[in-house]
Amino acid sequence: MRDRGGAFFDWVRYDVQPTVHTPLPANGTSYEAGAAAALSVNATDNVAVSVVYANVTVPNGTIVRATLTDANSDGVYEVDFTDTEQTGNYTARYVANDTSSHIDHINATHQIRFQTVPSDVVSVSACQTISSAGKYALTASVSATGTCFTITADDVQFDCRTSSVTYATSTEGRAFEIETRKNVTVANCTINQGGTIDNSKAIFLRKTNDSTLRNNTIYTRNSLAQGIRLDNQSNFNTVINNRMYSNGSQAIIIVNSTNNTIRDNYATTNSSSGAFVLNNFAQYNTITNNTAVANTGPGFQLITDVLRNIFINNTGYGFSGSSSAGIYVQISSHNNSFIGNNASGNSTFGFVIINSNNNTIEAGTSFSNGTTSFIAQASEHTVLT
């Protein structure tokens, strides 16, 4: 525009864009599905704010626009967002607009994330003891110096919804500790061992039955830390579609437990004792379609009275070390069946059976290695079909 003397005045230079700040709710806030989500933001301008709105991306990807108002003339613009029937994650992007001199200045977006959960789901945002049956959803990443979650009730469904759980940052602990329970599910968690403390475990089941560990990603850091441990008569559990990365010890270990199903998991470890380990009267377990990578030991190891288990279509790699093998069976581990597995050991053996009797290796099992494909020592009635 021009002043009365005819000089041009660059209004755009001096009429700055509006500013938005202090958006609410806080990131990670959880609402019950169908309940109103309170959206608010502070908006200011050197002349005047014309309109403030939020573009809200709902779980199915649709963008819903909600207009915010400054009811108290204090620069705080608010709206109760009610399009929350869908469960899942929402992203609200706030925008302020002025119309000075008929020129719109749209501020850079300021965004927050919130989520909704079904009315029958309890939101969790801190490490704690879960002492009542029900459905639980982790709505924020959490951390503990030792153990994060202790589950002391039956019939619990715990869904991390991809949020992370960090445990044992400075003392021994577990991400999830579950003892003498039944029908517990832990799913969709990213689990990180925070420190390098001995004997910590990501998910620990003891005397727990009919439970499910599903779609979890686990990172452990210590040579004596374990990923998933089924211990002391933890029976009829399902461990499915988990990924485990161990810097030292076993990714999955089954001890004195029976009739568990271990299926479609991937594990890698630097432990000399193996990635998948069955130990001390682990019996009647079914191990199917898993991949085990052990950099300094066996992919799968059966050690000490491991009896009557079935291994089907697994792939085991052992890369280095004196006990390296794809599959290693030893110390009175009898009557196990191996069907269609791939056992590879790059530096020593493909498949090893020592001091163990009546094991059957059926058609479809392949062996490859750096020295010997298959070895059986002091093992009677080993059958290759």
N, C-alpha and C positions, 0 to 999 in steps of 0.2 A: 504494500500500500504506500501512498505518498502523503507527506505532510502538507500543510498549507503553502509552503514555499516551493513545492514541487519535488522535494527530495524523496528518494525511495527509502522506505524503512523496512528492513528485513525482519519481519515479525516472526518468521519461523525460527530464526537464530535465538531470539530472546524468549519465545514462548516454549519452554522446555516440555518434554514429555512428562506425563503424570508418573508417579512412583507408587508401586504397591509393595507392601512389606508386612511381616508378621502374619503369614497365612495360617489358618486353622481349619480342621483339626490337626494335631501333631501327626507326623508321618507314622503309619502303623496303627492308628486308632481303629478299633473294631466296633461295629454296630451290628445289632441283630437285624437280619434281613427283613425289610419292610418298614423299619424304623427310620425316622428322619435323621439325616446327618447334618449337623450344624456347621455350615461353611461360613467363614468370615475372613476379611483381609482389611488392612489399613490402606487407604488410597489418598494421595495428596497431589495437588497441582498448584503451580504458581498463579493461575487465574481461577480455574474452577474445574472440578471433575464432572463430566457429563453422565457417564454410565460406567458401571463396573459389572462384569459378568464372569462366570466360571464355565469353561468348557469341560464337561465331566465325561471321561471315557469310562463306560460301564463294562462289566465283564465280557459281554459278547462283542465288544469292539465299537458299538454305537457311541456317538458323541452327543450328549445332551447339554444344551445351553441353559444355564440358570442365571437370572439377573439378581444382583445383590443390591440392597438399599441401605441408606444411612439414616435410620429412623431417629437417631438421637443427635444428628448434626455434629458428630464428634470425629468424623473421618473413618469410622469403623463401618464397613459395609457387610451386611449379613443376609443369609437366606437359609431356610430349612430345606435341604435337598431331600425330596421324598421318592425319587425314582430309584429305590434301593431293593426292589423285589429279588433281583438276581443275587446269588451268593458268589463271592469272589472279590477280586481286587478292582478298585476304582482309582482313577487319577484325575484330580481337579487342577486345571490350569487357569489361573486368575489373570484377567486383563482389565486395565483401566483405560478410559478414553476421554479426551476433552475435545471441545468443538470451538475453541477460540478462533475468531476470524474465519470460521467455516473450514478450518483445517483440522483434521483428525490426527492426533498423535497417539499411537497405540504403544503402550509400554511392552518391553520384553516380558515374556510369560514367566509367571512365578507359580510353581506347581507343588502339590502335596499328594500323598497317596494314603488311602484308607481302604478298609475292606469290610465286607459284611459276612456274617456266618449265620447258618440256620438257627432258628429259635431254640432248638434242642442241643446246641453246641455251646460249650463253655469256652470263652476266650482266655488264653493264658499268655502272659507277657513277662513272666519271671520264673526262675527256677524254684521248685517247690515240691512238696509231697502231694501226690494225687491219691486221695483217700476215699473217693466215692466213685461208684460206677457211672459211666456216661461217656459222651463224646466231647473231646477237647481239641481245640485248634490253637496252635502257636501263632500269635499275631505279631511277634517281634523277635529278632534274634536275641539270644540270652547267653550268659556266661556264668561259670561257677569256679571257685578256687578248687573245689573237690567234686562231689557229686552234684549234678544238676537236678534231675528228676528221680524221685523214688516213688514207685507205684505200689500201693499197699491195698488195692481193691481189685476184685475180679470185674470182668466185663467192661474194660476200658478201651476206648478207641482214641488214640492220640495221633493227630495229623499235624505235622510241622508246616505243611503248606509251603515247603521249600525254605522256610526260615532256618537259621543255623543255631546249633547248640554247641557251645564250647565248654569243655569240662577239664578238670584237673590242671588248672593253670599253675598251681603252686603246691598242691597236696594230692595224694592218691585219690582217685574217684572214678565215677562212671557218668556218662551222659544220661543213661537210663538204667536204673537198678530195679529188678523185678524178682521178688522171691515169694515162693509158695502161693502163686496166683494161677488163675486160668482165664482164658479168653481175653487176652490183652493184645492189642495191635499197636505197633509203632510204625508210622509210615511217612514217607516224603520228607525226611530230615536230612540236612547236611550237618554232619557231626565232626567236630575238630577237637583233637587233644591239644589243649593250650600249652602245657608244659611237657617236660620229659621225665615224668615221675614213673617209677617202676610200678608194675602190677595194676595200672589203670586199664579200664576196659570201656569201650564205647557203649555197647549194649550187653548187659549181663543178666542172664536168666538162671535162677537156681530153683529147683523143684517147682517149675512153672510149666503148665501144660496147655495144649490146645490154643496156642497163641501164634501171632503172625508178625514177622518183621519184613517190611515190604518197601521197595523203592527208596532205600536210604543210601547216602553216599558218606563214607567214613574215612577219616584220615587219622592215623595214629603215628606217634613220633618216637617212642621208646623201645628198646630192644626187648623189654619184658611187658610191653603193653599189647593188648589184644583188641581186635575189632568186635566180633560177635562171639560170645561164649555161652553155650548151652551146657549147664553144669548140674551134676548130682540129681539125676532123675527128672530132668526137664524133658518131657515126652510129648509126642504127637504135636509138635510145633512145625510151622512152615516158615522157611527163610527163603524169600523169593525176590529176584531182580534187584539185589543190592550190589553196590560197587565199593570195594574196599582197597585202600592204599596204605600199606603198613611199612613203616620205616625200619621195623625190627622184628616184631613177633608175628604170631599167627593172625591171619585175617579172620578165619572162622575156625573155632575149635569146639568139638563135641566131646564131653567127658561124662562117662557113666550115665548116658541118656539114650532112649530108645524111640524108634518109630517116628523119627523126625524126617521131614522132607526138605531137602536143600536143592533149590532149583533156579537155574538161569541167573546165577551170580557171577561176578567177575572179581578176582582178587589178585593183588600183587604184593609181594613181601620181600624184604631182605633177610628174613629169618632162616637160619639153617634147619629149623624144625619143620618148615613147610608153610604153604599158604592155607590149605584146607587140611585140618588135622583131626583125626578120630583117635581117642585115647581112652584106655582104662575102662573096658566094658561098655564102650559105645556099641549098641546092637540094633539090628533090624532097621537101620536108617536107609533112606533112599536118596542117592546123590545123583542128580540128573542135569545135563546141559550146562555145566559150570566150566569156567575157564580159570585156571590157577597158574600164576606165573611166580616162580620163586627164584630170586637171583643167586642165592647161595645155598639152596637146599631143594627138597622135592616139591613138586606142585601139590600132590596129594600124599599124605602120610598116614598110615594106619600103624599104631604102635601100642603094644601091650594089651592083649586080650580083647581085641576089636573083632566082633563076631557077627556073621550073618548079615552083613550090609550089602547093598546092591549099588553098583556104580554104572550109570548108563550115559553114553554119549558125552563124556566129559573130555576136556583137553587140559593136559598137565604139562608144564614146562619146568625143567630144572636146569639152570645154566652153569653153575659152578659149585665147587665144594665136594668133599668126599662122599656126602650123602645125596648128592644131586641126582635127581631122577624125575621123570614125569609122574610116576606112581611108585611109592615105596611102602612095602608091607613087611612088618617085622614083629618079633617077640610075641609069639603065640596068638597071632591074629588069624583065626581059622574061619573056613566056610563062607568066605566072601565071594561075590560074583561080580565080574567085570564084563560089560557088554558094550561093544562099539566105542571104546575110548581111544583117544590118541595120547600116547605117553612119550614124551620127548625129553632127553637129557643131553645137552650140548657138549658136556665135558666128560660124563661118565656113562650112566645107564639110561635106557628108556623105561624099563619096568623091572622092579626088583622085588623078590619075595625071599625073606630070610626067616628061618625057624618058625614057619607058619604053614599049616597043613590044610588040605581039602579046599583050596581056593580054585575057582573056575574062571578061566579067561576065554570068553566066547568069541565067535566069529565077528569080524568087523573091527576088532582092536588092532591098532597099528603101533609100531615101535620105531623110534629113530633116536640116534644118539651120536656121541663122539667116540665111544669105545665099544660098548656091548649093548645090543638092543634089548635083550632079555636075560635075566639071571635068576635062578632059583637055587638057594643053598639051604641044606638041612630042612627041606620042606617036602613032606610026603604028600602024594596024591594031588599034586598040582595038575590041573587038567586044562589043556589048550584045545579048543574045539573049532 
